[in-house]
Amino acid sequence: MSEQGIRLTVAALTRRVEEIFRRAGLTDLQARSVAEVIVAGERDACKSHGIYRIEGCLQTIAAGKVDPRAEPLLADDGSAVIRVNAKGAFSPAAFALGAPVLAERAKQLGLAALAINSCTHFSALWPEIEVLTEAGISAMAMCPSYSTVAPAGGSEPLLGTNPFAFGWPRASGQPYVFDFATSVAARGEIELHRRAGKALPEGWAMDAAGQPTTDPERALEGAMLPFGGHKGSAISTMIELLAGVMIGDMTSRDALDYLGTTSILPHHGELIIAFCPERFAAGRSGNPLDRAEILFEAIAGQGARLPSQRRFAAREKSLAEGIHLSADEARMLERLEQG
Amino acid sequence: MSEQGIRLTVAALTRRVEEIFRRAGLTDLQARSVAEVIVAGERDACKSHGIYRIEGCLQTIAAGKVDPRAEPLLADDGSAVIRVNAKGAFSPAAFALGAPVLAERAKQLGLAALAINSCTHFSALWPEIEVLTEAGISAMAMCPSYSTVAPAGGSEPLLGTNPFAFGWPRASGQPYVFDFATSVAARGEIELHRRAGKALPEGWAMDAAGQPTTDPERALEGAMLPFGGHKGSAISTMIELLAGVMIGDMTSRDALDYLGTTSILPHHGELIIAFCPERFAAGRSGNPLDRAEILFEAIAGQGARLPSQRRFAAREKSLAEGIHLSADEARMLERLEQG
């Protein structure tokens, strides 16, 4: 292998990652769905959700905190709430089972929700959102994490980095989609500052005594801050309530108590809410997908970037030229394949 | 009348405000529901949504931009989406009609939405959220406004101040509820700085040339900024999509084009999403309302205030001692009564 690294098609990389997980004992559904999500991250140059994640997944299997043989179970009572009990599996397997039923129910009732329970969660939320926008559905997704963020006005870690994502389908095939942590920064960014010996920006974190800090070591011992002050803190609390308490699953504090560490992947649930734009707009004038384009043009037309554009550009490049792995990344993959 | 002002019970003030609107030509349903929402604001010491709002409502009637005789129409096809066409009425009348059906449908299906169309909107969203939490329902509410906020990375007003509210029922009767503008500040706060001749805090607004400004005059000619940078901007855009485009109603830009001014109340739609916690949690361990209390205690226990606590304290005082109006406010009320 050259020091320039290697190029692989999306399909080829997916096969290799899937095989690693199969050898680690995952069921076919788990291995395939986990590999697809990880390769989607790598394809879109979201390095923090790409093949770098494989080791974390394997460590969580080794720690016995995920069940590689679990078969998620779908429960559908015909209401607006679809449930998938992941039974300890990785979340992408549960989502793969529930997503088609969710999209169908949203088209039937206008609105539906998918509650995923008892899963191990490591992925970004946009891969799930994009499965739904692909089916013409608009969706919100949210989940707790583990307690690392202090509520606004407090100083003790309680909330998680609690991601929130939303998507809207577009005829172009590249949906309007955003996906962000409700903390000022992702925990991984603080870790990266620590490794690089760099100070944090102001306003990211406080130390164990509740004082503002720019020292990443002290920040990791203390608490991160929510984005947008009390407003972001409120949204993060809403996520604990809806995607933790309401669906009868762990809050970020429960997840931390269960695992006893933030060094393996969190175990909790997830909530996805799906909207059928055509059903909502029925009987009103104007096609909702066409009208949304006017809004997007007014945003992009003033030089404001739509979310995920950088990711879509990376995706186009990966699809055209293959996914590039550095020599180090290619060696990591080979090492994991030799398991 | 003494210069100390007057005290009125909630019921007495509601009757007086209702009568003002009846004399202004509103139907019984509109007069009652508008008065209840305005008095709720005054009762909770939310001065910007209290009796101060009466004149704005009357001006909007005089401008012919709201229909005082409109009878909102409920459409229910048995799906998860309940619709009320306000037919140009004030929004509280439409909500009053739709709320019981929404709560019932959420209990039946687990999840339901109320799409209100073609209303004039002036109220905070928490009065609506609290009607639902009172019925044991958790809810989100959102609506566009009119274009006064630039998307993150842009410089032209496009988004509205687009409020977002959420509530969760509590046995104490005081729900967990938040309600905030997705702009850094409400437009009224910039106006108050202008009147007081005070500079704005940094980061609230930009001038017409797209440069940051702390001058309230220039800010009003330019654009406000979303809260929380690109994250708040994304949430505000989501509100334009879901509560404007998706429900077949005006975006903030449409509303400004329709009215031609921000000096009368905006005309658009509203979206409320209702969740039944018992239905979502069914079959899982733990009662969701009890589990939520553990979260609230962990927030309050570290000295972080839950949202709306100041408002609830003002409410308790108003209910015990009556609502206090200053001499100026009492005179304003009398003037409006002589209309």
Boltz contact constraints between the chains, C-beta under 6 A:
constraints:
  - contact:
      token1: [A, 79]
      token2: [B, 109]
      max_distance: 6.0
  - contact:
      token1: [A, 79]
      token2: [B, 110]
      max_distance: 6.0
  - contact:
      token1: [A, 80]
      token2: [B, 80]
      max_distance: 6.0
  - contact:
      token1: [A, 80]
      token2: [B, 109]
      max_distance: 6.0
  - contact:
      token1: [A, 80]
      token2: [B, 110]
      max_distance: 6.0
  - contact:
      token1: [A, 80]
      token2: [B, 111]
      max_distance: 6.0
  - contact:
      token1: [A, 81]
      token2: [B, 110]
      max_distance: 6.0
  - contact:
      token1: [A, 81]
      token2: [B, 111]
      max_distance: 6.0
  - contact:
      token1: [A, 109]
      token2: [B, 79]
      max_distance: 6.0
  - contact:
      token1: [A, 109]
      token2: [B, 80]
      max_distance: 6.0
  - contact:
      token1: [A, 110]
      token2: [B, 79]
      max_distance: 6.0
  - contact:
      token1: [A, 110]
      token2: [B, 80]
      max_distance: 6.0
  - contact:
      token1: [A, 110]
      token2: [B, 81]
      max_distance: 6.0
  - contact:
      token1: [A, 111]
      token2: [B, 80]
      max_distance: 6.0
  - contact:
      token1: [A, 111]
      token2: [B, 81]
      max_distance: 6.0
  - contact:
      token1: [A, 111]
      token2: [B, 113]
      max_distance: 6.0
  - contact:
      token1: [A, 113]
      token2: [B, 111]
      max_distance: 6.0
  - contact:
      token1: [A, 151]
      token2: [B, 299]
      max_distance: 6.0
  - contact:
      token1: [A, 151]
      token2: [B, 304]
      max_distance: 6.0
  - contact:
      token1: [A, 153]
      token2: [B, 304]
      max_distance: 6.0
  - contact:
      token1: [A, 153]
      token2: [B, 305]
      max_distance: 6.0
  - contact:
      token1: [A, 154]
      token2: [B, 302]
      max_distance: 6.0
  - contact:
      token1: [A, 154]
      token2: [B, 304]
      max_distance: 6.0
  - contact:
      token1: [A, 156]
      token2: [B, 302]
      max_distance: 6.0
  - contact:
      token1: [A, 158]
      token2: [B, 298]
      max_distance: 6.0
  - contact:
      token1: [A, 166]
      token2: [B, 238]
      max_distance: 6.0
  - contact:
      token1: [A, 168]
      token2: [B, 241]
      max_distance: 6.0
  - contact:
      token1: [A, 178]
      token2: [B, 234]
      max_distance: 6.0
  - contact:
      token1: [A, 180]
      token2: [B, 231]
      max_distance: 6.0
  - contact:
      token1: [A, 227]
      token2: [B, 228]
      max_distance: 6.0
  - contact:
      token1: [A, 227]
      token2: [B, 231]
      max_distance: 6.0
  - contact:
      token1: [A, 228]
      token2: [B, 227]
      max_distance: 6.0
  - contact:
      token1: [A, 228]
      token2: [B, 228]
      max_distance: 6.0
  - contact:
      token1: [A, 228]
      token2: [B, 232]
      max_distance: 6.0
  - contact:
      token1: [A, 231]
      token2: [B, 180]
      max_distance: 6.0
  - contact:
      token1: [A, 231]
      token2: [B, 227]
      max_distance: 6.0
  - contact:
      token1: [A, 232]
      token2: [B, 228]
      max_distance: 6.0
  - contact:
      token1: [A, 234]
      token2: [B, 178]
      max_distance: 6.0
  - contact:
      token1: [A, 234]
      token2: [B, 307]
      max_distance: 6.0
  - contact:
      token1: [A, 238]
      token2: [B, 166]
      max_distance: 6.0
  - contact:
      token1: [A, 240]
      token2: [B, 295]
      max_distance: 6.0
  - contact:
      token1: [A, 241]
      token2: [B, 168]
      max_distance: 6.0
  - contact:
      token1: [A, 241]
      token2: [B, 292]
      max_distance: 6.0
  - contact:
      token1: [A, 245]
      token2: [B, 288]
      max_distance: 6.0
  - contact:
      token1: [A, 245]
      token2: [B, 291]
      max_distance: 6.0
  - contact:
      token1: [A, 245]
      token2: [B, 292]
      max_distance: 6.0
  - contact:
      token1: [A, 246]
      token2: [B, 277]
      max_distance: 6.0
  - contact:
      token1: [A, 246]
      token2: [B, 280]
      max_distance: 6.0
  - contact:
      token1: [A, 246]
      token2: [B, 288]
      max_distance: 6.0
  - contact:
      token1: [A, 247]
      token2: [B, 280]
      max_distance: 6.0
  - contact:
      token1: [A, 248]
      token2: [B, 281]
      max_distance: 6.0
  - contact:
      token1: [A, 248]
      token2: [B, 284]
      max_distance: 6.0
  - contact:
      token1: [A, 277]
      token2: [B, 246]
      max_distance: 6.0
  - contact:
      token1: [A, 280]
      token2: [B, 246]
      max_distance: 6.0
  - contact:
      token1: [A, 280]
      token2: [B, 247]
      max_distance: 6.0
  - contact:
      token1: [A, 281]
      token2: [B, 248]
      max_distance: 6.0
  - contact:
      token1: [A, 284]
      token2: [B, 248]
      max_distance: 6.0
  - contact:
      token1: [A, 288]
      token2: [B, 245]
      max_distance: 6.0
  - contact:
      token1: [A, 288]
      token2: [B, 246]
      max_distance: 6.0
  - contact:
      token1: [A, 291]
      token2: [B, 245]
      max_distance: 6.0
  - contact:
      token1: [A, 292]
      token2: [B, 241]
      max_distance: 6.0
  - contact:
      token1: [A, 292]
      token2: [B, 245]
      max_distance: 6.0
  - contact:
      token1: [A, 295]
      token2: [B, 240]
      max_distance: 6.0
  - contact:
      token1: [A, 298]
      token2: [B, 158]
      max_distance: 6.0
  - contact:
      token1: [A, 299]
      token2: [B, 151]
      max_distance: 6.0
  - contact:
      token1: [A, 302]
      token2: [B, 154]
      max_distance: 6.0
  - contact:
      token1: [A, 302]
      token2: [B, 156]
      max_distance: 6.0
  - contact:
      token1: [A, 304]
      token2: [B, 151]
      max_distance: 6.0
  - contact:
      token1: [A, 304]
      token2: [B, 153]
      max_distance: 6.0
  - contact:
      token1: [A, 304]
      token2: [B, 154]
      max_distance: 6.0
  - contact:
      token1: [A, 305]
      token2: [B, 153]
      max_distance: 6.0
  - contact:
      token1: [A, 307]
      token2: [B, 234]
      max_distance: 6.0
